Amino acid sequence: LPGTEIRYYTFHNYTALKSITIPKTVKLIGISAFENCTNLESIIFEGTMEEWNNIVKHNNWDLNTGNYTVYCSDGKITK
């Protein structure tokens, strides 16, 4: 079953991460979940841009990731 959160520090310092798909069931991204994922280029979110913007994103969730694009079902959002 798809989860509802990405817990804190889940991908912290995982520099090999370039792309990830996040199901629309996710409602929370924890502290520093993607911090220092310096090669992150794309997040494929299986929901809409509005649903992406409604996700609770805790402090530093994407600190030091560089630029990435979030691809949603109805468009894209660039960091």
Buried (B, 14 or more C-beta within 10 A) or exposed (E): EEEEBBEBBBBBEBEEBEEBEBEBEBEBBBBBBBBBBEEBBBBBBBBBBEBBEEBEBBEBBBBEBEEBBBBBEEEBBEE
